[in-house]
């Protein structure tokens, strides 16, 4: 049994690695994919200056932009700009590995190396041996096997260098060193891209106005795309989708080209005219995909980054593996604290001693416990929690209010003594998450910010002696250590504790902690991801009580809804004069500009006079600050409402009618970086990129109606009447879902 479980986990890790792909994005697109030809300016000269040349978007959609320093926008959130203040002169390229090591062109910035490495949380340029060249690397690419490729434009060559063995010699991959037009020569090559599946190098051969491909063991190039076939003029950037189709920056023609099964076509800037309009470019230099398939282009001479949204519906993507198919299990949970006005362990094993007046505030779910560092208070268990010599997972939500006043902030720990492996400490040091066994420590890589909710997961896998740190469901740090934790008598603390080493004897925490759990097992990557993004999930298999099948145990009450056949097993039918479900504590909706996704199946039975499908409020009676999100107008049309941070309502109508007594899947996705989309049966019906902010609209959610049908609530054209029909499979996520997840939800 143990071997089977470990084999399953190993295979799951392989699957997740395969699905996640590389550090960059190669989205799974169909041959008929199209993009909105009007771009959205997401970064401009005012924000980060002029002379942009390159960007990189990783698989988590974190955007890295190069412009004398490196600007970072975690998970594409443009309101959370970070920067690495290293002075880079005329740098043309960067690449970020899965370990978040940044490699950057430093030909004009370093005396020892034309490419340097920068750690995510450092400003030091680390030179790479043997790369003290006399020519600049115009573009950089790093393969999974840690081979660095460099486009030496002025030397008309592509070279490579192993990063595993720093002192390995350089290797010529393509080009002879002399400019030429033959199959073995290049002329001022620029962008490069490696198809790691097929061991193929693609080169934007700018001076020859062509795209060349080379097998990595051959100097003989093959021309894929030339000026004779599509009038290329100095191609400068290149990327691939999952099928291996090419996407090219045709720089001097001010356009973006793409390949499909029928050949090459123009995607953006197809009139080839220079300009500053949303459908024009001015000497673009590079491009990159995000995980959704949207195109990001460095519009160099316009000093901006343009985003071109993928137009097509979910026919563009295969319904591939989704973590949403994962079951969230409470197996081996040995302690769980909701902190809803108490410090009880809901499992019943390890409740906390309260030796001071405990403070509670609004949390991620319900209430959260709140700490102030200078109060010097923390909680501790009455008994030792045995975490020594075993695997465990500890996860929780946190919101910190101070990241600069103290070297360390401690979430929790179990410290027996300042001796190797006898002191467990889960903390923040210098804005980074860290797990400490004392002497065996692991840091995360992402800089935290104050006044924002995060989900943290700390894992120790005793079978391989590995510590892992996940932030918001994504792996952010891992390390193999020498020994297991060996503390055998210490009490477990939350909100402070002993840190040992070079810290003060006792360290505390500033901020809030919510839904803190400890399990005696290694949770899978998918389960950790789902714990972080799934706010609630109601299957309606039982109506009394209504059960949240998600990780947060959200309270819900059924008022007059009746059970009936659903889209998946059972659903809930609303048919009386006032029948609805009240869901309490969706604090996500009461926060400014947090991303979300709402998904459900509906079967309308009568649309005469319209009706409310989704309603939110700050009060349990549906009044106060209240807002109808989804519903039908009196003429039967479906409306989606959105309130921005200025409290202005935008009402979006779907004019096509919904069939009665038939199941329809509805999904709304919001992200600050891309606005809001609305899907019907997996197809994008509404897309509004201008809605980049949203106002808090209440933590009470009502399904089917509002308890008090009043016109005082913001509702647009939605009729404040009873929805008559069946609802099933309600999901609310704290993230804008990816296409594979949307595909899974719309195809149960």
N, C-alpha and C positions, 0 to 999 in steps of 0.2 A: 504494500500500500504506500509506504514512504517513497519507494523508488518511483512508483507510478505518478505520485504527486509531483516529485521533483522533475521527472521527465516532462510532465505536462507544463510545469512552470518554465522549464528550459525552452520547450517548443513555443510557448506563448511569447517568451522574450524574443526568440528568433522571428516570430511573426510580427511582433510590434516593431522590431528593428527593420524588417523588410518593408512594412507599411510606411514607417516614418521616413525611410529613404535616407538621403544624405543630409548635410547641414543646409543645403539649398532646396528649393522647391522645383519639382518636375511634375506639374499637375496632370491628372488623367483627363484629357480633353478628347472630344470626338472631332471628327473631320469637319463638321459643319459649325464649329464654334465661331462666334463673332464677338467683337468687343464694341462697347459704346465709343464712337469716334470722337466724342467730346470728352476731353479729359478733365479731371478734377485736380486742381492744384493743392497738394497736401503739404508741400514745403516750398517756401519762397525765399527770396533774398533777404527779406526783413527778418525772418526767423533765424537763418544760419549763415547769411552772407552770400557772396557771389562765387563764381568759379567752381561750381559743383562739377564733378567729373564721374564719380562712380557711387554705386550703392550696392548693398547686399541685404537680402531678406532671408532669414533662416526659416526652418520648418515650423517654428512657433510664431512666425510672422513678425518677429522683432526686426526692425529696420535699422541698418547701419549706413550712415552717410558720411562721405569723406569730403572735407573742405577745410584744410589747414589743421583741423582737429577732427576727432571722430564723434559724431552725434548718434545717439542711440535712442530709439523709441520702442520700449518693451512691448511685445505682442501687438505692435502696430498702433499703440495708443499715443496719439500725437500730443496729448496733454501731459504726458509723463516723460518729457525730454531729459535725457542724461547726456553727459559728454565726457570724453577722455581728453583732458587738456594737455595734449602733446603737440608741439608745434611741427607741422608737416608742410614743407615748402613744395608747391607744384606737384603734389602727389596725385597720381592718376588712377590707382587701383587699390582695392582691398579685398580680402577673402576671410571668412570666419568659419572655423571648424566646428564640429559638434561639441568639442570641449570648450568652445567659446574663446579660443585663441585667435587673435586678430593678426593677420599678416598684411602688411601695407608697403607700398612703394616708398622707399626713403632715399632715392637716388640723390635728391637735393637736400636731405635732412640729416644724413648720417655719413660719417667719414669712412666707415668700415664695411657697410653692407648696403646693396641696392634694395634689399627687402629686409624688413625687420619684423619681429614678433612683439606684440603688445598683449599682456594679460588684460582681461576685461576690467579688472579693478586696480590697474596700475597705470602709471604714465611713463614707465621706463621702456626705451627701445632696446630690444634684445637682438643683437646682430646674429645673422646666420652665417656660419663659416663657409668660406669659399665663394661667397656671393659679393665679393669686393670687385665688381665689374666696372668697366669704363662706359657702359651704356645702360640706359634706363629700362626697367621692366614695365612696359606699357600696361600689361594685364597679368593677373595672377590667378592660378587655379590650383587647388590642392585636392588630390584624390583620396579615397578612403584608406588606401594603403600608405598614406603619408608621403606621397611624392609631390613636390612642389614644381609646378610648370610656370615658366616665365616667357612672356612674349617680348623679345628684344627687337623692337620695331626698327630702330636705326641700324641694327646689325642683320636684319632680314632673317632672323632665326627664332625658333622656339627651343628652349633648353629646359632641362629638369634637374632636380636635386632631391635626394632622399633626406627626409627630416628625421628618420629613425637613426641613421648613422650620419652625424653632423659633418664628419670629415670625408665622406664619400665625394668622389670627383663629380663635376658637372657632366651632364650627358646631353648631346645634341639630339633633339627629337625630330625637328623638321627644319629645312632650309640649309643652304650651303654657306651662308655668310655673305653672299653676293646677291644683289638684287637681280631678279630675272622673272620670266614669264613661263618657264617650263614647269613640268610636273614635280620637279625636285627643288624648285626655287620659290622664294617669296619676295614681296616688295613692300616694306613697311607694314608688316602684320600688326594688327591691334588686338581685338578681343579673341579669347580662346575659351574652349569648353571641351571637357572630356566626357564622352559617353562611356561610363565605367562598365556598363553591362557588355558592350560590344568592343571595348578597348580601342576606341576611336577618338582621335583628336580632331576637333573642328577649329578652323582658323579663319577669322575675318581678315582676308588679305587685302587691306585697304588700297595699297598702291596699284594692285592689279584689278581692282573692282570685281572681286570674286570671293566665293567661300570655298575653301579647300578642306578635304578630309584626309587624314593619314591614319592607317593602322599603326599602333604604337611600336611595332617592331619593323616598320618600313619607312623609308625616306621618300617613297613614291606617292605623290599626292593625287587625289582625284578631285576634279572640279565638280562641285555640286550645283553651283549657282553663279552665273556670270553676268557682266553688263550686256552681253549679247542676248541673253534670255530675258532679262528684266531691267536692263539699263541701270545697273548698280553704280553708285558713285561713292567710293570710300566707305564700305561697311566697317563699323567700328565696334559693335557689340553683338553678342550671340548667346542664345540659350536654347534649351531643348525642353519639350514636354515629355511625358512618360512614354509615349509611343515612339519617341525619337525624332519627331518633327522639329524643324529648325524655326527659330524666330530671330530676326536680324534687324539691327539698327542700320538703316541705310542713311548714314550721317549727312552727307552732302546733298542728298535729295530730301532731307528733312522728313523722313517717314519711317514707319515700322512695317516690316514684311513678315509674313508667316507662311508656313508650309502645311499642306494637308495631303490627302490621298490624291487630289487632282493636280498638285503642284504648288507653286508659290503664288501668293496673292498679297495685295496691299491691305493692311489693317487700319493704319492711322496715318494722317497727313498725306492722303493719296493724291492731292493736287500738287504736291511737291513745292508749295510756296512757303517762304519764310514768313512767320507772323507770331503774334502773341495771343491769338484767339484760342479758345478751348480745343479747337480741332486742328491747330497748327503747332509746328515745332520749329526750333532754330538750332541746327547742328546738334541733334541729340547724340549722346555718347555711349550710353549703356542702358540695359534693361534687365528686369528681373520679375519673376512671378511670385505672388504670395500663394499660400496653400489653397486658396479658393479659385485660383486661375486668373485673378486680376493681374493686369500688366502695369508695371511701374517703370517709367522712363525718365532718365536724367536728361532734361531739356537744357543742355549746357548753356547756350548763349541767351536763353531766356531766364537763366538763373533760378530754375524751379524743378521740382519733381512732380510729374504728372501721373495720375492714376487713371487707367482706362478699365472700367468695370466689364467683366464678362457678362454678355447679354443673355446668353442662351439658358435654357432651363436644364433640369437634371438629366435630360437626354445626353448632355455633354459628358457625364461621368458615369462610370460603372458603379453599381451598388457594391462597393468593396467592403472589406472588414470594418466593422464599427465597434468601438468599445461600449456602445450603448447596449449591446447584446450581453454584457457582463452582469452577473448577479452580485449585488452588494450583500455580503454575508456578515453576520455578527458572530460567526464561529470564532471561538478562542478569545473573545473580548473579555478581559478580566477587570476592566474599570472603565466607566464612562460618566463624565460630568457634563450636564447640560448647562449648569450655572443659571438656571431659571429661578432666581430668588433663593437658592440654597447651594450647598457644597456637597450634597449627597452623591454617592456613587450609585448610579442607576442599576448597576449590576448587583450591588449589595455587598461588595467585598472590602472596599477601601475608602470609606467616607473620610472627609477631611476634618481636622480639628479647627474650629473657629476660635481663635484667641484674641480677635480684634473685631470691631464693627466692619462687616464686609460691605463693600459698595458695589451696586449693580447698575448697569447702563443698558441702553438698547444695543443688542448684539447683532451678529450676522443672522442668527435664528433666535427669535424671542429676546431674552436678556443675556447679558454677558457679565462676567466678573471684571471689575476694574481695579487697577493698581496704580499707585503713584510712587515713583522711586524713592522720593525723599520721606515717605511715610515709613519706610523700612519695615514693611509687613509682607508676609507670605503665608501660604497655606502648607500644611504638612499632613500626611496620613498618620493614622494611629499605629499602623504596623508597616513593616518593610514589605515592598512589592518585589518578589524575586525576579529580577531581570538578568541575573548573572548566568553565564554559560548557556544562553539560549537565544533563539531568534525572537525579535519583537518588532512591532510597528506602533509608533505613537503619532497621532495626527490631531490637529486642532485648527481653529480659525484664530487669527490674531489681528490686532489693530494697535499700532504703536504710535505714541504721541511725541516721542523724543528719540532721535537717533544720533545726536551730536553731543549731548551733554555728558555722556558716559561711554567709556570704552566698551563695556559689556552690558547687555540686558539679558537676564535669565528668564526663560519661560518656565522651565521645569528641570528637575534633576534628582539624583540620588547619590549623594557623595559620602562615602565612608571615610576616606582620608585622601590627602594630596599625594597619592602613590599611584604608580602606573596601573591603569585599568581598574582602579577602585573608585572612580568618581565620574558618574554619568552627568553630563550637563548639556542641555538643549538651549542654545542661546543665540543672540545676535552679537557679533563683534564687527565693529567698523562697517555697519550696514549690511553685513552678510550673515545668512544663517550658518550655524555650525553645530555639529554633534561632537561631543568630547567624551572619550573614555579616560582621559588624563594620560597623555603620551601617545594615544592613538586617536587622532582628531581628523575630521573632514570638514572643509568649507564648501559652501555653495558659491555660485558665481554671480548671481544677480543682485545688484544694489537695491535695497528696500527703500521705500519712501514713507514718510509719516502720513497719518490721517487717511489710511486706506486699508481695507480688509484684504488679508491674504490667507490662503490655506497652506499649511505646512505639514509635511509628512516626513518623519524620521524613521528609517528602517535599518535594522541590523539583521543580516543573514548569517547565522552562525555556521552554516555548512560551508561557506566560502570565505568567512571572516570579512564580510564587506559591509561598510556603512554607506547608506544612500540617503540623499536629501532631495525631496520633491517640493517645488514651489508652484502652487496653483495647478497641481496635478501633473506637472512636467518635471522630469529629472533635471536637477540643477547642480548636482555634485555627487561624486561617489569616490570611494577609496577602499582598497584592501588594507586591513590592519593586521597587527601581529598577534593580538590576543583578544579573547572574549572579555566582556565586562565581568569583573570579579567581586563587586561589592555585595556583601551578604547580610549586612545588618542595618544599613542606613534607611532612614525614612524618606519617602518620596515627597518632593516639594513642588508647588506651583506658584509662580509669581516671584520667585527668588530662590536663593540657596547658595551653597558653597560652590565656588568655581575652581579654587586651587590655583597652582601655578603662579603666574605673574599678575593675577587679578587680586582685587581686595578679598579679604576673607569671606565676606558675604556680598553678594551682588543681587540687585532687585530688578523689577520690571516697571516700565511706564506704559500704560495702555490697557487694552481689554483682551480677554481670552475667552473663547466660546467653544462649546462642544468638544471637549478634550477626551480622547479615547486612547486606551492601551490594549493591544492585542498580542497574544502569544503566537504569532505567525508572521510570515513574510507576505504582505498583501501584494497582489499582482499589479503591474503597471496600469492595466486597464481599470482595476478596482480603485486604485489611488486617483486616477484621472476622473473617474465618475464621481467619487466622493467629493472632489473639488468643484465640479461644474454642475452636478444635478441638485437643484434646490428642492424639488418635490416631484413625485410621480404617483398619480392616482389611477389605478387600474379599474376601480369600481367593481371589484369582485365581491366586495362586502360593502353594504351601505350603513350598517349599524353595528360596530362603528365604521366610519370611513378610514381606510388605512393608507398612509403614505408609504409607498414601497421604496422611496428614496432613502438617503442616509440621514436625513435631518428630523424625521418623525414629526412632521408638521401637523398641527391640529386642524381638523375639518369637521363640519357639521352638516348633515343632510336635512333639509327642510322640505318635506313633501315630495322629493324625487322618488321614483320607483325603479326597481331593478328590472332590466329587460335584456334581451340579446344585444350584445355589442359588436363592434368591429372585430375585437379580440376577446373572445369569451363573453363576459358580462359588461353592460354599460348602464348608464343612468338616464331615465326618461323624465323630462319636465313637461307636464301637461295640465296641471291644475292651474287655478287662477294666480297662485303665488307659490311656485316651487323653485328652489335654488339650493346651491351648496355654498357655504361660507368657509373660506380657507383663511386661517389666521396666522399672521407672523411672516408674511412674505416681505421681509425687510429689504430685500434686494430692490423692490419697486419703490422704496422710500429713500433711495440713495441717488445722488446726482451723477448722471452719466456713466453708470455701471452697465456693461453689456448684458444682453439677455436674449433668450430664445423661448418662445411659447409655442407648444405644439399640441394639437388635439384632433380627434375625428368627430365629425358631427353628422347627424342624419335628420335634416329638417322634415317635419311632418305637416306643418301649416305655417306659412309665412304671411298670412293676411294681417296687415297692420304692423308687421315688423316685430322686433323684440331684441332684448339685450342678451348677448352671449357671454361677454366678459366685462366686469365692472370692478373698479377699485375705489377704495375710500380709506380715509384715516380713522373712520369710526365703524363700529360693528353694525350700525343700522344703515350703512351705505351712504350716509350724509357726510357732513364736515367738508373737507377737501375731497371731492368725489369726481370720478371721471369714468366714462364708458369707453373701453378700448375697442371692442369688437361688437358688432351687432348689425341688425337689419333695419333699414328705413321702412317707412310706412308703405312704400311701393315695392318692397321685397328686395331691393338692391343691398349688397353687403358693403359695410363701411368699416374702415380701419382708422382709428384716431390716434394722434400722436401729439404730445405736449412738450415743447422745447423748454430750455432753461429760462426763457423769458416769459414762460407761461402762455405762449401763443399756441393755439390749437390748429393743427393741420389735419384735415379730413380727407381721406383717400377712398374713393369708391370703386368697387368692382361692378361694372355694369352688367356683365353676363349673369344670368339667373342661376341659382342653385337648384338642382333637381330635388323634388320631394321624394322622401322615402328611399334615398340613395346615400351611401356613405361618401363623404368628402373630407380630405385631409387638409387642414389649415396650419400654417406655420408662419410666425413672424420672427425675424432676426434683426437685432439692433447691435451696432458697434460704433463707438465714437469716430473711428477712422473711416467708416464707409456708409454711415447712415442706416436706414432701415429698408428691409426687403420683406415682401409678403409672398408666400408660396401657396398655391392651390394644387393639390395632388402632385407635389414635387416640381411644379412649374412656377417660375417667378412671374407674378402678375403685376406686382407693384415694386418699384425700386426708386428710392428717393435719397440720393447721396447728400443733399443739403441738410438733412435732419441729423446733424452730428452731435447735438446735445439733447438731453431729455430732463424734464423736471421731475422731482419726486412726486409720486402720485398715490401714496398710501400703501399700507401693508396688509389691508384686508382685501381679499379677492373674492368676488361673487360670480358664480357660474350659473347661467340660465336666467337670471333676473337680478334685480336689486331689491333688498327688503323694503325699501321705501322708494317707489317709483316717482321721482320728482324731477321737474325740469330745472331745478337749481344746479344740478351737476353739469359739467361740461360734457357734451355728448355729440356735437355736430349734428348730423342728420339721423342718428340712431334713434329709433322709437323706444321710449322708456316703457316697454311692455314686456310681457312674459315671452321668452323663447319657447316654442313648442317643438319638441324633438328629442333626440337622443344624443348624448355625448359619451365619448370613450377615450381612454388612453391620454390623459392630460399630463403633459410634461412642462416644467418650468426649469430652465437652465440659466446659470449665471455667466454664460458665454455665448457668443455668436457661433453657432455650430458650423462645422465644415460640411462640404457637399456630400461626403460619404455618410455622415451622420443623418443629414436631412433625407438622403435616399433611403436609409434604413427605416426611418420613422414613417415615411410615406409608402413603404412597401412592407407591412408587417408580416 
